[in-house]
Structures are given as C-alpha cells and as structure tokens.
Amino acid sequence: MAQQAASSVRAGGDVLAADVAERQASGLGVQLQRHWRRLQARLRSSWRPLTVALLAPPHVPGDASGTAVAIDAALDALDAWAAEHEGVQVAVQLSSRWLLCCATPEAETDLQAREQAEQQWAHYFGLEAEQLAAEWQVMSVVTGVVTGVVTGTAQGGVRLVCAAPRALLAGLQDVARERGLSLQAAMPWWAEDLQATWDAHLLEHPAPTQPEGHACQWAWAEPGLLTQAQACVQDGRWVLTRLWTEVSDEASDVAAVPAATRVARLVPPQPADLVWSLSEAPADTTHDGSAA
C-alpha cells in the first residue's frame, strides 16, 4: 500500500514536472514568437519609419502637477498604440502644447540662441535656470544658413530653440523599450515642414529682391492651438523673427491668421485621440509573401 502510494506520488510528480516543462516551453515559444514578430516589424519599417502624432491634454508649461497628469495620459495612449505595433521603428511628432519654443534672430551661435531662449522662458514662464535644467530638455530644432547660389552671400538664417519635458522624453523611451520599438526621433510636429518651407521660401524669394522689412508668415493648426512663425527681410537677409503659440478653437484656427499665411493642419481621426499613426504601417506578410 505504501509502495503504491509512493508510486502514485512519483507519478504525480512526473506529471507535474512534465506540465511545468510544457508550460515553460510554451512560454518560451510565445516569447520567441513575440521577438520574431518584433524583428519582422522592425525590418519592414526600417526603410520607412512610422510617424506618430502625440497630442497633449491641456496644461500650463511649468505647472508640475498638470504636466505630470498630461504626460501620464499621453504615455498610456502611446503604450496602447505601441502594443499594436511592437518592434517598429518610429518617429514621434509632438504637439506644441508639450513645448517651449523661441526664435532668436539676434543670436550668432547656437549657444547664444539657447541662452536667449532660456532668458525668455525665465521671463514669461518663471522657469529659472536650475528648474529648466532639471525638468526640460533644451534643443536646437531648426537652424542653418542658406547661401545664395549666384552671389555667394548669406540669404537667410534661422535659429529656433525648443524644450520638451524630460519626464515625457524618458516616458517615450520607456514605452519604446517595453514594446520593442526603435525610437528614431521626437520633435515638434511642424519642425520638418518649417525647415522645408524656409528653404523653399529663400530660393523662391531671394532676400536681395525683397524690400527691407518685408514679412511673411506661416501657421500650423492642431486641436486647440495655433503655432505661427514670422520672417522678415533685415539687412538684405531673411530672418526668422518670431515663433509663438496661442490657444484657438476650430472656427478661428484659420480665421485668426492673415489670408496670405500658409496654414498646415494636424487633425486626429477622432476628437479625443491623443496618438495615431501619420504614416501607414507596412503590411504584414507570411513566409510565402502573401498578406497575413
């Protein structure tokens, strides 16, 4: 009887061990499949990283509690999106609501531009140097000088400095690490368009052909915000003189700016969306090349 009981215990132990081994093998298989899917997604998006918009709930720059709540909501939304796109390469375009921005037309170097921007942020938002260094990541977003092809003289210069919350950028990296994303960039959603528009404008409207003081303006509208940039001719060069963001509503997004201003828009699929793809993910395929 005791021998039978011992045999039963051994048999039960063998079954339990086999069950544990099977579960471990199954878990390992799931992990391998997940890593494989991530690798496939990264390879598919390597030639064309996805671009994702990240809006922000309303909050005031420099308000620590309001910013923390906004960051948590946005990162939760991004994590939900990333769960459906594990492994891809992605560039994140940030709402102006996340940012401090400053055009610095008097600056001659990037260092001077940052110093002037920090002075403005201290004046308008009360962000002293210590708080800014601890809580914000400062970066030169659009910078450069375009030289005239014929004259060989500088036709225009732009130095634009922005800052984003360190907690937001760290959160983006955490989500990317957890979901196996390759985070390529995080930048203002209008930055690339501003750079391209600026370069094209200088070629189409050379500064020597324009009267001194002549100005132009561009705008980028997103839900609840309007970001505007103004450039003018100074001493025979185009200079970015101002960049500012103001609260607006849907009806006044375009009506609030001059008719000659070129307006670009960022419109979410649904009014409550904080995150969505601006570029379509490459189609998933099976080994034979057919769509999965």
Buried (B, 14 or more C-beta within 10 A) or exposed (E): EEEEEEEEEEEEEEEEEEEEEEEEEEEEEEEEEEEEBBEBBBEBBEEEBBBBBBBBBEBEBBEEEBBBEBBEBBBBBBBEBBEEBBBBBBBBBBBBBBBBBBBBBEBEEBEEBBBBBBEBBBEEBEBEEEBBEEBBBBBBBBBEEBEBEEEEEBBBBBBBBBBBBEBBBEBBEEBBEEBBBBBBEBBBBBBBBBBEBBBEBBEEBBBEEBEEEBEBBBBBBBBBBBBBBBBBBBEBBBBBBBBEBEEBEEEEBBEBBEEEBEBBEBEBEEEEBBBBBEEEBBEEEEEEEEEE
